[in-house]
Amino acid sequence: MSIDLKPQDFEQHIIELLVHAGSARSNALMALQQAKEGNFQQAEVLMEESRQETRAAHVIQTKLIGLDEGSGKLPINLISVHAQDHLMNAMVIQDLAGNIIDLYQRLPAPDRQTA
C-alpha cells in the first residue's frame, strides 16, 4: 500500500502536533499557577483545556503512526523528534501539575491558618 503524503502535509501535521503539545504544556503550567494562588476552579478549567490539547495532539500522532505502519515510511527529522519530545514533556507536566494541584487543595487556605 502506497502512502500519498506530500512533504508539506507531513510538515503541517508535525507543526500542528507541536502547537497542540505546546498549548497543553502552557495550560497545565497556568493551571498550576492558578492553584498556587488558590483559584482551583480556574485551575481545573485550564487542566481540562490542557487535556483537550493533548487529545488533539494524540489524534495527529496516531494518524502519523498509522501512516508509517512501523516500517519507516515517513521521514524522521529533527522537527518530528522535537514534536514527539514536546508532546511527552507536556504529558509529564500535565501529570505532575494534576498531582501538585491536588496537594495545594489539601493545604489550609492562607486566611484560615492560625499563627
N, C-alpha and C positions, 0 to 999 in steps of 0.2 A: 504494500500500500504506500503510495507516494504522498508526501505532505506538501501541500501547496501553501507554504508560509513564506511570504516575502520578507526580506531582511527588515524593512521598515515596520512591518506588522510585529515581528518579534521584538524589535526595539520598543515599539509602542506598548506592548504588553509588559515589558520589563519596567518601563517608566511608570506605568500605572501601578505595578506591584510596589515600586519604590514610594510612590505618592501615598498609597493606602497604608503601607507599613510605617511611613513617617508620621502620618496622621494618627495612627494607632498609638505609636510611641508618645507623641506630643500630648494626646488626650489623656493617656494614663498618667503622665507626669503632672499635667494640670490637675487631674483628679487628686493626686497625692498632695499637691499644694493646697487644694480646697479642703481636704480632710485635715491637714495640719492646722488650718485656720478654723476648724470646727464646722465647716459648711458641708455636712455629709450628704445632704440631698443633691447639691450640685456635684459633689464628687461622684455620686452614683450615676448621674446623667452623663458625666464625662467618661466614666468607665464603660457605660453602655455604648457610647459613641466609639470608644476605643475598640470594643468587641466587634462592633459593626464593621469598622475599618479592617480589622483582622480577618473577618469572614470574607470581605470583598477581596482582600489580598489572597486568601486561600483559594477562592474561585479561579483567579488568574493562575496561581501556582499549579493547581490541579489541571487546568487546561494545558499548560505548558508541559507538565509531566506526561499527560496523555498523548500529546503530540510527539514527544520524544520516544515514548514507548520503551524507555530504559535502554535504548540502543544507540544513543549518541547522535540522533538525527538532528538535534538542534545545536547551534554553536554555543560553546561555553566561552564566555569572555569576561573581562573584569567587571563590567556593569551587571551581568547576570549573577555573578558571585556576590557582588555588592548588594544587589536586591535581596538575595536569599539571606545574607547576613543581617540586613536591615530588618527583615521580617522576623527572624529568630530573636534578635535583640528586642524588638517590640513586644514579642510574646513573653520573653523573660521579664521585661519591665512591667508588663501588664500583670503577670502573676505576682511579682513582688509588691507592686502597688496595691493590689487587692488585699494581700496579707497585711501590709502596713496600715492600710485604711481600717481594717478590722481591729488592729491594735489601737489605733487612735480612738476608735469608737468606745473602747473599753476604759480609756482614761477618763478621770473625772474632768468635767468642764472647769476651765480656769476660775469662773466666778463661784463655783461650788467648793473649791479647795479650802481647807482650813489651814491656818498658819501654825 
